[in-house]
Amino acid sequence: MTLPGKTDPFLLEVLRHSFDSIAEEITLTIIRTAFSQIVRDSLDFSTALCDTQARTIAQGICTPMHLGSFRDALLNLIEVAGDDIHPDDVFIMNDPYAAAGQHLPDIYVVKAIFNGGRHKGWAMTLAHHSDVGGIVAGSNALGAIEIWQEGLRLPVLKLYDRGVRNETLWQIISLNVRTPDMVLGDLQAQIAACATGARGMQRLYDRYGESTIDTAIEDLNAYAHQLALAELSEIPKGTYRFTDHIDGIGSKPVPIRLQVEVTVTDDKVIVDWEGSSPQIDAGVNSTLPFTKASAYAALRSVLRSDIPNCHGFTEIVEVRAPSGTVVNPVLPGPCGARGITGYRMIDCLMGALAEALPERVTADGSGGSTLPTISGHIDGKPFIFCETAMGVWGAAQEHDGQEGVPHIGANQSNIPIEMIEGAYPIRIEHYGLVRDSGGAGRRRGGLAIQRDYRCLSETAWLNVRSDKRDFPPHGLYGGEAGAPSMNRVLRADGTEEILPVLLSEPILLRRNDLFSHTMASGGGYGNPMERDPAAVLEDVILDKVSLPAARDGHGVVISRSPTGYEVDERATADLRNSAPQAANKKKKTAPQLTNTGA
């Protein structure tokens, strides 16, 4: 492939990786200096370098659903700030409507980059803060009916003006959050990270010169665009549709519809969400920047070339989201728990792309992170535990579903048990995979993950964002659906409560009550009766599949022997040959995929 532009190809590759390294330095600075576990350990944050036109130059490794939204937020900042941008300026913002933000806990901290007195770009960070006020601790209020209930709304403001700290703003933030030490500490980590990015870019300008760096940025975007177009030529042209659902909120959930139409042409991909549910009076509405970012993340994951993580790739994607819907709300639509919608949009897009690219798309997975929040007070001081608990993937054409991995939309991590127990009045009493939970198929879906939290304080409040109980993860091409999710509270008095997947209001926990959460598992891929009996045997030996499930789910008869387990080949062949109706039944679990194009 011929490189566009004027930069020597070898130098362009060197500078590309230099930009990436600076973005990663920004990331590492946050990890090393952040105060809260949701930022430091769950890695619920993102970093990027952008130019003065708000085009991404490089990204950190963290959350794809954040990264694709940076451009909209930065364009808004540039419009608001106008000419009032100076060396050592640091901006802050979070509001979805006044600042093109995502949801209120996600706070942007952005530093202007200068070289020789000339504004050259931006070092950007976005972090999910432990609390920004509102009616629910942790500020993920599923039951909010308007954004004013969700917490502190920040338009584009200056945290530092030419290096001078805005003390008034710091005091306002401190007074309006439940965990000021955590929030202010994480803001300082973001500021330090932005300074790291600005210094890194200054070193590049000093070494290569301003003209060389500016030209390389233009050429890098052109190169990414060219690579993306080349990848696009490998996708069958046409229109692909899929419909998915979020279960709904509270004890009487009403399903929330997500409907997508993906049109692939010679020079672009159009992602159209016409037909999705109207926005609702609950905190799951996805802001337009977040909807765009989810589309970018899904499409980027099915492309195989080493495309630079810069703006050039996104130029081939056009996102259409009707105003006033759950994928593009208008004021006062709440969006505190919009993450669940972003995950489901990516899952929906994968369903649409499964017919076009069956070898690159997995069956449906656990649906992104579960977000449990346990909060209360100890000696009059508030505590808020919050994590993004990740799960498993559906099966793919060539391998079983992966387990203990993040969703495509969020490269995040489960908090280690020791870190939770050392910081909060919580004991993790179970953490592991659930046997027999993966969807059966020629390739088996990943097993569900169960995590149990014991309350050790006198009282605490539990809030939960999860999904995929009424609409469990679908299989592909004859694969069975995965097991649904489950939320239970086992009271200290022996009683049990089944909780909704999305709580409309927090649940009171008392000492020794146990919250048990089982995530959804992964869907299977292909006819279960075609699974290699040796793979089923291995699953049984590893205690991932029981003997009855091996027989009923995959038609494999396994017997015990003096040396362990072994496949009864004759009984397996007889069972599989006598069960064509079972294979036909399983094929119905595949999503309805429609290609109306050429």
C-alpha positions, 0 to 999 in steps of 0.5 A: 500500500502506498502511503499518502502524504509527505512524511517518510514511511519509516519516520511516520511509523516511528512518530505513530508509535511515539504518539501512542507511547505518550498516550500510554504514559498518560494512562500509566500516570493515572494508574499510578496516582489515582485514589479510587478503585474504580479508576485505579483498579477497574481502569474505568478511564481513558486517555488521548492526544488530539490536535487543534481540530479535535482530531484524535492522534493517539489513544490509551488502552482503556475504554473504547466507548470513551475514546470515540467520544473525545472529538465531540466533547473537544469540539464543544470545548473549542467552540465555548472557549474561543480564543480564551485558550492559553499555556497551562490552561486546564479545562473540566467538563462532564455535562451531556447537554452543555458539554457533549459529555457522556454521563455525569460521573465521567469527568473530562480533564483536558490540558492545552498543548503549546509549542513556542507560544502556539497552540498545537493540541490537547492532552485529554483524560476522562475518568469515571469518578466514585461519586458526583452527587445526586440521589444515589451514592455512586451517581448511577441512578437508574431511577432518576427521571431527569438529569438534575437528579443525577449529580453535579453538572459541569459545563466547560470550565477552567480548573486552571487559568494560565496555571492559576488554580480555580479555588472556587470551583474546587470548593464547589466540587468538594461540597457536592460529592460524597467522597471528596477525598477520592474525587479530588484525588482522581482529578489531581491524577488526571491533571498530572496525566495531562501534564505528562502528555503535554511534556511528551509532545513538547519533547517530540516538537523539540526533537523533530521540529514543529513542521515535521510533527504537524505534517506527520499528524496529517499523514497519519490520519490519511493513512488510517483512512486509507487502511480503513477503506481497504478493509471496507472493501473486504466486507460484503456490500449490503444492509444488515439488520439486528434487534436487541433489547435491554431487559428493562428497569425495576420490578416490572421491567418494560423491554427497551428496544435497540434496532440497528441497520448497518449499510456497507458501501464502497466508501463508508459504513452507515449505522442507523438506529431508527426504530430504537425505543424513545428516550425513557424517564430512567438513567439508561439513555445514551448520549450521541457521542457515546452512541457514536463511540460504541459504533466505532468500537464495534466496527474497529473490532472486526477490522484486521489491519493494524489501523492507527488509533486516530481520527482517520478511521472514524471518518468512514463511519456515519452514525444516525441516531434519531433525536429523542430516543434512547440512543440520542436523548434530549434534555432532561433525559437522564443518562447516569447508567448509559453504559448498559446501553452502550454495551448493548448497542455493540452487541446489537451491531455484532448481531448485524455484522454476523452474517457479513463476517461470520468468521470475525464475530462471536456469539453474544456474551455476558453483555458488558460490566455489571455495576454493583454499588455498595455504600454507607457510613462508618463512624459518620464518614461515607464509603462507596464501593463501586466496580465494573465487574466483567465477564465472558464472551460468546463462542467464535467460529474457531474457538470457545467463548473466552472467560474472565475477559472484558467486553469489547467496549471497555478494556477494564478489570475486575477489582482483586478481592484483597483490594475490596476487603482491605478498603471496605466493610465487604467480604467476597465469599465466592468468585468463580465460574458457573458449571453448565452455564455456557451456551452449547454449540460446536464451539461452547460459550464462555461460562458465567461468573458468580461473585458474592458480596457479604455486607459487614457494616451495620447497614449499607445500600445496594444499587445494581446495574446488570442485564440479560435475564429476560433476553439472554445472550444469543447463539449463532448459526445453531448455537444455543443461548447462554444462561441468563443473569441473576441477582439475589440477596440472601438475608442473614435471617435465612430469607432470599430476595430475587432482585431485578437486573436494573434496580430503580432504587437502592436496596437496604442491606444489613450486617451479614446479608449477602448479595449474590450476582451471577452474570450471563454467560456466552452463547454457543456457535454452531450445531452442538451435535458437531462439537468434538467429543474430545472437547466435551470430555476436556470440559467435563474433566475441568468441571466446566460441564457436567455429565448430564449436560454433556449428554443433553447439550452436545450428545456426548456420552461420557462414562467413568473408568478406573483412570478417570473419564472417557467418551463412550464412542458408540453410545455417543454416535447412537445418541447423535444419530437419533437426535436430528430434531434436537439439532433443528431445535437448537438452530432456532436460537440463532438470531434472525440475520437479514442482508437486503443488499447486493 
